[in-house]
């Protein structure tokens, strides 16, 4: 008489309704993390279009909302307090706002994100035509639309802006001394770096020079932070030079070749470093997995259409004397947590180690990143 085997429990199953000891908070957390990983690496996902992006990528869209908030808080509020130029393409609308205010006395800071969006239209069309990754463009446009909303919150006389002014300012008004400008620039750089890093991680970007960064990094497989730093510094210095000639005086000369330039490099260094930490796009490691269930792990790899090559060695554990298999695969750093989570669904007792790859052939499948 044959007996059918009971299905094995996995992390995907939720027993909240029948298991009193089941932790509902952890269950919800696992569901959100799994959903986020599925979106980031496109596991079992429909192609993203303008019509269905809200349904296929809900967590990614929410993170664009959070990301654009952090970026706007850093750029519009804190860099505005320090009167420091942002870098990259966002320096251009900032320069326009300063020129208009100096020449006419009219403050159009509320139009920052609108100017930024209009300037991005040629880049949006360019990347849409050149790249097969349409969802990158769609999610980035969502980011820019959210930024328009946050721009109004920080530029106009809103209760939230008054709260920040009343509780965060060191002095009123901001004085032209080095430590205060550096203080606000540093906070703005951290927030902007966090915002852009989160946007990259969830399939979008902050637009502007990020489109150029995306194209170069995809073609050359170079780290985002390094490319971002050099592009941002170049446009930032150009904006400072233009500002210098438009509003020339001795005080501006001192600030331009002193604290202004230092703040520009400080902002670029901090923000690009944070972006690289959050989204080290092409950093590689050798992932070594030790498991007693190699067949099941390989079957699971095939079920999720695992995208990297891997090798398997069989041996014996010196500690337990049991049969043990070793699986080695070279992966991108940002994929590690997701891959380990997938392996943990099959073998909860597996071991792993990683070692940094200094150099290797440039043929790793980066479709999940792009």
N, C-alpha and C positions, 0 to 999 in steps of 0.2 A: 504494500500500500504506500503510495507516494504522498509526500507532504510538501506543500508549497512553502517556500521560505518567506518569512516575514520581511517586508522591505526594511532596509537599514535606515536608521534615522540620520539625517544630514542637517547641516546648519540651515538649510532652506526651509525645513519644516517648522511650523510654529504650533506649539501645544498650549498656548496661553489659556484657552478655554477649558482644558481638561487637566492641566498640571498646576496645582496650587503653588508649587515651589518655583514655577517657571518665572524668570525675571522679565517682566514685560518691557522694562526700559531697555535692557540689553537686546531683547528681541527686536524692538523698534530701531535701535541703533544699528544692529546687524543688517536689517532690511534696507536702511538708508545707505549704509556703507556699500552693500552689494549693488544697490541701484546706481550709486555714484560710480562705482568701478565699471559697471556695465556701460554707463554712458561714456566714461573717459576712454575705455578701450573698445567700445562698440561691440560688446558681446550681445548677439541675438537682437540687433537693433535694425529698424527699418531705415532706409535712406532718408536723410534729413532734407526737408524742403521748407520753403517759406511758410507754407500752410500748416505743416505738422510739427514744426520745431518745438512749440509749446508743449506738445503731448509726448514727443519722443525724447526730449531733453529737458524735463522740468527742473531737475536739480541743477543742471548746467545753467539754465536761464536764471534760476534763483541766485546762483553764485555770481552771475554777471551783475545782478542787482547789488549784491554785497561788495563785489570788486569795484564797481564804478563809484559806490559810496566812499570806500576807503581812498580811492584815487582822488576824487573830488575834494574830500576833506583835506588830503595832503597838499594838493596843488592849489586849489582856490582859496582855502582858508589859511593854512599854515605858511605856505610860500607867499601868499598875499600879505600876511602879517610881516614877514621878513623882507618883503619887496624884492624877493629873489626870483630870477628868471627860471622857469622850468626848462627842461631840455627836450630835445626831439622836436617833433612838429608842434607840440603844445606850446612851445616857446613863441611861435608865430602869432597865434591869436592873443597871447599875453602881450606881445610887443604892440600889436594893433590897439589893444585896449589902453596901454600906457600912452601911446602916441596921441590917440584921440583925446584922452584926458588932459595931457599936457598942452595940446593945441587949442582945444575948445572948452575944457573944464567939465565936459560931460562924461559921467562914469557909465560905461557900457559893459561892465564886468558880467552882467547878467547874460550877455550874448556870447560868452566864451565858448560854450559847448556847441552853439549854433554855427559859429565861425569854423570851429574845429570839424564839425560834421560836413559842412560845405567843402572845405579843403580836402576832405577824405574821399569825396565822390570819385575823382579820377583813379585813386588807388583801389577803391572798391571794385570799379569796373576792370582795372588791370589784373588784379588777383583773381577775379571771377573768370576772366578769359584765360589766364595763364595756368591756373591751378585746377586740378581735378577735385580738390577738397572744398566743395561748395559750402559745407556746414561751417567751416572756419569763418567764411565771409558773413554768413547769416548770423552766427552767434556774436561776431564782432559788431555787427550793425545793431543788434539788440543791446550790447554794452554801451554803444554810443547814444542810443535813444534813452537809456536809463540815466546816462550822464547828464543829458539835458535837464532831466527832472531834478537831479541833485544839484546842478549848477544854480538853478533858481533858488533852492533851499539855502545855499551858502552865500549867494550874491545879494538876494533881496533881504529886506528887513523882516526876517522870520523869527518866531519865538526860539527855534533851535539855535539860530545864529547868535541871538542875544544871550542865550544860555552859555554858549561857548565863550563869547566875549567877556561875560561877567565872571567866568570861573576858570579860564585857562590863561588869559593874558597875564604876563609878568608885570607889565606896566602899561599905562595908557597915556599917550600913544606909544607905539614901538619906537625905541630910541635907535639912532644910527650908531650903535656900538657893536663890536665884533661878537662878543659872547652871546648877545641876544639874537642877532641874525643867525649865527651858527646854530643856536638852540632850536629856533623855529624851522630852519632849513633841515636839520637832522630829523625832526619829527615828521615833517612833510615828506622827506625822502623815504623814511621807513613805511609810512602809510601808502605812498604811491607805489613803492616796490612790492608791498603786500598785495595791493590791488591788481597790479599788472601780472604778478606771479600767479595769483589765483585765476585770473582770466585765461592765461596761457594753459594752466593745468586743466581747466574744464573746457578746452576746445575753442576758445576765442582769443581776443587780444584787446589792447587799448586803442587799436587803430593807429593812424598816422604812420610814424616810422616803424611801427610794429609790422606793418605790411611788408616793408622792405626787409626787416629783420627776418620775417617768416620766409620770404623768398630766398634770401641768401643762406639762412641756416638749413633750409630744406635741400638746397642745391649742393652746398659745401659740407653739410653735416657738422657745423660748428656750434659751439655753445652760444645760447641766446644772450647771456649776460655780457659776454665780450663784444658781440656785435652791437648790442644795445648801447653799451658804454661809448664806443667810438662814434656811432651815428649821433647819439645824443649830445656828446661833447662838441662835435662839429657844428651842429645847428645852434646849440646854445651859445658858443663863442661868436658865431655869425650874428646872432640877435644882439649880443652885448655890444658888438662893434657898431651895428646900426643904431642902437640906442645911444651910444656915445656921441655919434656925429649929429644925431637929431637934437639932443639936449646937452650940448657941451657946456661945461663949466668946471672949475677946478675941483669942486667937491665930487662931481661925477667921475673926473679923471682918477682921483684917489680911490673911489669905490670900485671903479671898473677894473683897475689893475691891482686891486687889493682884495677887499672882502667880497666883492661881487664875483670875481673870478674864482676865488677860493670856494665860495658857496656853490658855484656851478659844478666844480670838480667834486666837492663833497656830496652834493645831491646825486650826481651820476654814479659815483663809486658806491654809495650806500644802496641806492635803488637797484642797480644792476647786480650787485652781490646778492641781495635778497631774492631777486628774480631767479638767479642761478640756483639758490638753495631750494626754492619751492619747486622749480621746474628745470632740473638739469637735463635738458632734452636729450642730448646725445652722449651723456656720460655712460660708460659701460662697466659692468662687473661680470665676473665668472661666478655663477650660482651653482653650488654643489649641494645636491640633495641626497640624504641617506634614508632609505626606506626599506621596509620589509614587504611592501606591496607594489613592486614595480609594474606588474601587469595592469593593476587597477589605475595607477597613476598615468601610465601611457594611454590607456583607454580614455581617461578623462581628458588628457591633452588633445586627443583626436576629437572628442566630443565638443570641445570649445575651439577647435581649429587652431591649436597652438601654432604660433607664427615664427618661432625660432628653431634652429636645428639643435639636437641634443644627442648625447652619447650615454650608453648604459654599461656599467661594469658590475659584475657579480662577484661577491666575496663572502667572507665570514667574519662576524663580529668577534673581536678578541675578548670583549667584555662579557657577552652573553653566549658566545659560541653558536649563535643562530645565523641563518643565511641572511645576508644583507646586500642590498644593491645600491650603487652610487650612480646618480644621474647628473651629468654636467651640461650646462647650457649657458651661453653668453647672452646677456640681456642688457637692456637699458636700465639705468638706475631707477627711474621713476616707475618701472614696471614691477619692481621687486615685491612690494607689499601685495599687489594684486595676484601675482603668480604664487606666492607663498600661501595666500588665502585659498586659492584654488586647490593646491596640493593638500592643505589642511582639511579640506572637505572629504578627502579619500583616506588619508593616514594622519590621525591626530598625534601620533607618536614620532613623526619624522624629525630628523635633524637637518640642519643646513649650515652652510658657511658661504661667505662671499669674499672675493679678492678683486682688487681694482685692476682693471685692464689698462695698461699704459698705451699699448698700440695693438691694432689688429686690422685685418682686411676690412675694407669699408663696404661690406655687402650685407650687413644686418638688415633684416626686414623692419623698416620704420613706418609701415603703413598705419599701425596703431597709434603712432605719435602724430602723424600728419593728417 
